[in-house]
Amino acid sequence: MQRRKLLSVTGITLAGGAATAYRLSRRPSDDDPDSSRVDDSQNDAKPDVSGDEGGDERTDSDDRTNSDDDDEQPQRDDEKSPPSIEDSEGMVVFTYDDSHIKDYTLTYRVHQEYDVPGCIAACPGTMLEQDDFLDPEHLLEMHEDGWSVMSHTYRHRVLGRIRLTEPAPRGADRIYVEWNEHGAIEDDPLVVFDEDSRVSASAAGRGSDSRGDYVELAEPLRESIDESGYVRYPQEFMREVLEKTDETLESWGIDVTGFVYTYDRYHGAVEDVVRDRYETVGNHRYGGGHNELDGLDPTTIRRLYIETDKSTEREIDSFMATAAEEDVLSVVGAHSFFETFDEERLRYTIESAIENDLAIVTIDEALAELGFQ
């Protein structure tokens, strides 16, 4: 993205010495909040939780190694400093999910060395309950040092719907699903539905057998649901989860600047719930990462995963080069505790951005520069 094109492309005009901008209006909700806006069957599949949270939808590079990285690469200029926004060829945002302790001991430490910020998608409930996640003091320190903090739900619940794999007859005390994550927390309220019926239920556990994954129900179903159906949380429960998440983060002195979907599950009722609460979404759809400035809607931002099983070094370099050449806001994402993301990969990605004269900024800094805040 060349700086001389920035104002005209984003719809920012100068009036009386100040920049003003237009924004896309929010899309109206469908009559049925569970109706997909697009056919996204892969979003309903069980995710590969051993790697990225993006489900079974994969990029072209997912099953490749970095063998092409053994080819001769340009020598990196270790002395090159990250440019300011004013002196840059574009902007790139680094996001890290789940608020694991490695976001402090790895990503924050390395970012400090390069004097560039990042964004954390935080789960405050998980932070309070598990030892290998950030303490509130860690997150506050990062926030006060210029990092953005985004909501990632309270306990990393999957707010998106999950498809049934077989009919659920009336009286059934378990439902078979493509992934049983909705049974992870007992007593969570559920909605099981198809085009014709909608039944309230509550989770009693989860498991799998020869038929596949299932969610145990506290009470038998009162109606039958066919195999085209789904399970999700009630919308009011989703709102309560997001409200609790934000209130907890804010009680620690942290400003919440947007939302990142857990497990990249974003279709159905959750999309409208999220849009009603947040003006920025960091992973509206899986894949991509170059968000065109012309008509940019901050609630539809995509990102590129930079773990080693998702992107090669060559693909990262190409991504950063495109970020500098085209009129886009670029976003990358990673999970600091995955085996496929280490210090070497982090440094490589940061240095690739710097070599392409990209300013590494937070999501709110980027949107403010583009006139959205």
C-alpha positions in Angstrom: 0.0 0.0 0.0 1.7 3.2 -1.1 1.1 6.1 1.3 0.3 8.6 -1.5 -2.8 6.5 -2.3 -4.0 6.1 1.2 -6.5 9.0 1.6 -8.2 8.6 -1.8 -8.6 4.9 -1.6 -10.1 4.8 1.9 -12.7 7.5 1.2 -11.0 10.0 3.5 -11.3 13.6 2.4 -9.7 16.7 3.8 -12.1 19.3 5.0 -10.9 22.3 7.0 -7.6 20.6 7.6 -9.2 17.5 9.2 -9.7 14.0 7.8 -13.2 12.7 7.6 -14.2 9.2 6.4 -17.2 7.2 5.4 -18.0 3.7 6.7 -20.0 0.8 5.4 -23.3 0.5 7.2 -23.9 -2.7 9.1 -25.6 -5.4 7.1 -29.1 -6.1 8.1 -29.8 -9.2 10.1 -31.5 -12.1 8.3 -35.0 -13.0 9.5 -33.5 -16.2 10.7 -30.3 -15.5 12.6 -29.1 -19.1 12.0 -29.4 -18.8 8.2 -25.9 -18.8 6.6 -25.1 -15.8 4.4 -22.9 -18.1 2.4 -22.6 -21.8 2.0 -19.8 -22.6 4.4 -20.0 -26.3 5.2 -16.4 -26.5 6.1 -17.0 -24.1 8.9 -19.2 -26.7 10.5 -16.5 -29.4 10.5 -14.5 -30.5 13.5 -11.4 -28.3 13.8 -7.8 -29.5 14.0 -7.2 -28.4 17.6 -3.7 -29.7 17.5 -2.7 -26.9 15.1 -4.7 -23.9 14.0 -8.2 -23.2 15.1 -9.4 -22.9 11.6 -11.3 -26.2 11.4 -10.8 -28.5 8.4 -10.7 -25.6 5.9 -7.1 -25.5 4.8 -4.9 -23.3 2.8 -2.8 -24.5 -0.1 0.2 -24.6 2.2 -1.2 -26.6 5.1 0.3 -29.9 4.1 3.6 -28.6 3.0 6.9 -28.2 4.8 9.2 -25.3 4.4 11.3 -27.2 1.9 11.2 -24.2 -0.5 12.7 -22.1 2.3 15.9 -24.0 1.7 16.3 -22.1 -1.5 18.6 -19.1 -1.4 16.8 -16.2 0.4 17.8 -12.5 0.3 20.1 -11.5 3.1 18.1 -9.8 5.8 19.2 -6.4 7.1 19.3 -6.8 10.8 19.9 -3.1 11.4 16.8 -1.9 9.6 14.4 -0.2 12.0 10.6 -0.5 11.7 9.1 2.5 9.9 6.6 4.8 11.3 3.1 4.9 9.7 4.1 8.1 7.9 7.2 6.6 6.4 5.8 3.2 5.6 4.5 1.5 2.5 1.5 0.1 4.4 0.4 -1.4 7.7 0.3 -4.9 9.1 -1.3 -6.1 12.4 -0.1 -9.0 14.4 -2.7 -10.9 16.5 -2.2 -13.7 19.0 -5.1 -15.8 20.3 -6.0 -17.2 23.7 -3.8 -15.2 26.1 -1.4 -18.0 26.9 1.6 -17.2 29.1 3.8 -17.5 25.9 2.1 -14.4 24.7 4.1 -12.7 27.4 7.3 -14.8 27.6 7.7 -15.2 23.8 5.6 -12.8 21.6 5.7 -9.8 23.9 9.4 -10.2 24.6 10.3 -10.4 20.9 8.0 -7.6 19.9 9.7 -5.4 22.5 13.1 -6.1 20.9 11.8 -4.7 17.6 9.8 -2.0 19.4 6.6 -2.9 17.7 3.2 -3.7 19.2 0.7 -6.5 18.8 -2.8 -7.6 19.7 -4.0 -10.2 22.2 -7.3 -12.0 21.9 -7.9 -12.7 25.5 -10.0 -15.2 27.5 -10.1 -13.7 31.0 -11.9 -16.6 32.6 -9.3 -19.0 31.3 -6.6 -16.7 32.5 -8.0 -16.8 36.1 -8.5 -20.5 36.1 -5.4 -22.0 34.5 -1.8 -21.6 35.4 -0.3 -21.6 31.9 -2.1 -18.5 30.8 -1.4 -14.8 31.4 -2.0 -13.2 34.8 -4.1 -10.0 34.6 -0.9 -8.1 35.5 0.8 -9.5 32.4 -2.0 -8.4 30.2 -2.2 -4.9 31.8 1.5 -4.4 31.3 1.2 -5.3 27.7 -1.8 -3.0 27.3 0.0 -0.1 28.9 2.9 -0.7 26.6 0.7 -0.1 23.6 -0.8 -3.5 22.8 -4.4 -3.9 21.9 -6.7 -6.4 23.7 -9.6 -8.0 21.9 -12.4 -10.2 23.4 -12.0 -13.9 22.7 -14.9 -15.0 25.0 -14.6 -15.6 28.7 -13.6 -19.3 28.7 -12.9 -19.9 25.0 -16.4 -21.1 24.3 -17.2 -21.9 20.7 -20.0 -19.4 20.0 -20.6 -20.5 16.4 -23.0 -23.3 15.5 -21.9 -26.9 14.9 -23.7 -29.3 12.5 -25.5 -32.5 13.5 -24.2 -35.7 11.8 -27.4 -37.7 12.2 -31.1 -37.1 13.1 -31.8 -36.5 16.8 -35.1 -38.2 17.6 -37.5 -37.0 20.3 -36.5 -38.4 23.6 -32.7 -38.6 22.7 -30.4 -37.8 25.5 -27.4 -37.2 23.3 -26.9 -35.6 19.9 -24.3 -36.6 17.4 -22.3 -33.7 16.0 -19.3 -33.0 13.8 -17.5 -31.7 16.9 -18.6 -32.0 20.6 -17.2 -28.8 22.0 -20.7 -27.6 23.1 -20.6 -30.3 25.7 -17.3 -29.1 27.3 -19.0 -27.1 30.1 -21.8 -28.8 31.9 -25.1 -26.9 32.4 -24.4 -24.6 29.5 -27.7 -23.8 27.8 -28.1 -25.0 24.2 -30.4 -24.7 21.2 -30.8 -27.7 18.9 -32.6 -26.7 15.7 -33.3 -27.4 12.0 -35.4 -25.5 9.5 -38.7 -26.5 11.1 -38.0 -27.0 14.8 -36.0 -25.4 17.6 -35.5 -27.1 21.0 -33.9 -25.8 24.2 -31.5 -28.1 26.0 -28.6 -28.0 28.3 -25.2 -29.7 28.2 -24.4 -32.6 30.5 -21.0 -33.7 29.0 -19.5 -35.0 25.8 -17.8 -38.0 24.3 -17.4 -40.1 21.2 -18.1 -43.7 20.1 -18.2 -45.7 16.9 -20.9 -43.3 15.6 -18.8 -40.2 16.2 -18.7 -37.2 18.5 -21.7 -36.5 20.7 -23.0 -34.0 23.2 -24.8 -35.4 26.3 -28.0 -33.6 27.2 -29.3 -33.0 30.7 -32.9 -33.8 29.6 -34.2 -35.8 26.6 -35.2 -33.8 23.5 -38.8 -32.8 23.4 -38.9 -32.7 19.6 -37.1 -34.4 16.8 -34.4 -32.6 14.8 -33.3 -33.9 11.4 -29.7 -34.3 10.3 -29.7 -31.0 8.6 -29.8 -29.4 12.1 -27.3 -27.6 14.3 -26.5 -27.0 17.9 -25.5 -23.6 19.3 -25.8 -21.5 22.4 -28.9 -19.3 22.8 -28.3 -15.7 21.7 -29.0 -14.3 25.1 -26.3 -16.6 26.6 -23.9 -15.4 23.9 -24.5 -11.8 24.9 -24.0 -12.7 28.6 -20.7 -14.4 27.8 -19.4 -11.4 25.8 -20.6 -8.9 28.4 -18.9 -10.8 31.2 -15.7 -11.0 29.1 -15.6 -7.3 28.5 -16.5 -6.3 32.0 -13.8 -8.5 33.4 -11.1 -7.1 31.1 -12.3 -3.5 31.8 -12.2 -4.1 35.6 -8.4 -4.8 35.1 -8.0 -1.4 33.5 -8.0 -2.7 29.9 -9.8 -1.2 26.9 -11.5 -3.9 24.7 -10.9 -2.9 21.1 -12.8 -5.7 19.2 -13.5 -9.4 19.0 -11.8 -12.5 17.6 -14.0 -15.6 17.0 -12.9 -18.8 18.8 -12.0 -21.7 16.5 -12.8 -19.4 13.6 -16.5 -20.3 13.9 -18.5 -17.3 12.8 -21.7 -18.3 11.0 -25.3 -18.3 12.3 -26.7 -16.3 15.2 -23.3 -15.4 16.6 -22.5 -13.1 13.7 -25.3 -10.7 14.5 -24.6 -10.9 18.3 -21.0 -10.0 17.7 -21.8 -7.1 15.2 -24.2 -5.7 17.7 -21.5 -5.4 20.4 -18.2 -4.8 18.5 -17.1 -2.5 15.8 -14.0 -4.6 14.9 -13.6 -8.3 14.2 -10.2 -9.7 13.6 -11.1 -13.0 11.9 -14.5 -12.6 10.2 -13.7 -15.4 7.7 -11.0 -17.9 7.5 -8.0 -17.2 5.3 -6.7 -14.2 3.4 -5.2 -11.4 5.4 -5.1 -8.7 2.8 -8.2 -6.5 3.4 -8.9 -4.1 0.6 -9.2 -0.5 1.8 -11.8 0.4 -0.8 -15.1 -0.2 1.1 -13.3 -1.7 4.1 -15.7 -2.8 6.9 -13.8 -3.4 10.2 -16.3 -6.1 11.2 -15.2 -8.3 8.2 -11.4 -8.3 8.6 -9.5 -11.5 7.6 -6.1 -12.6 8.6 -3.3 -14.9 7.5 -2.1 -17.6 9.9 1.7 -17.6 10.1 2.4 -20.9 12.0 4.8 -23.1 10.1 2.1 -25.6 9.0 0.0 -22.8 7.6 2.5 -20.5 5.8 6.0 -21.0 4.4 8.7 -18.4 4.7 8.3 -17.7 1.0 4.6 -17.2 1.4 5.2 -14.8 4.3 7.6 -12.8 2.2 5.1 -12.7 -0.7 2.3 -11.7 1.7 4.4 -8.8 3.1 5.4 -7.7 -0.4 1.8 -7.6 -1.5 0.9 -5.6 1.7 3.4 -3.0 0.6 2.4 -2.9 -3.1 -1.4 -2.9 -2.8 -4.0 -0.8 -1.1 -4.8 -3.2 1.7 -4.8 -3.5 5.5 -2.9 -6.7 6.3 -3.4 -8.8 9.3 -1.6 -12.0 10.5 -2.4 -14.3 13.4 -0.8 -17.0 15.4 -1.0 -19.0 18.6 2.1 -18.6 20.7 1.8 -22.0 22.4 1.5 -24.1 19.3 4.4 -26.3 18.4 4.2 -24.8 14.9 5.0 -21.3 16.1 8.4 -20.6 17.6 10.7 -17.7 18.1 12.4 -18.2 14.8 9.1 -18.0 12.9 8.0 -14.9 14.9 11.3 -13.1 14.2 11.2 -14.0 10.5 7.7 -12.6 10.1 8.5 -9.4 11.9 11.6 -8.9 9.9 9.8 -9.6 6.6 7.4 -6.9 7.4 10.1 -4.4 8.3 12.1 -5.2 5.1 9.0 -4.4 3.1 8.7 -1.0 4.9 5.5 -1.9 6.6 4.5 -0.3 9.9 3.6 -2.9 12.5 0.6 -1.4 14.3 -2.3 -2.5 16.5 -5.8 -3.0 15.0 -7.1 0.2 16.6 -4.1 2.2 15.4 -4.6 1.0 11.9 -8.3 1.8 11.9 -7.7 5.2 13.4 -5.2 6.0 10.6 -7.8 4.9 8.1 -10.4 7.2 9.7 -12.6 4.7 11.4 -12.0 5.9 15.0 
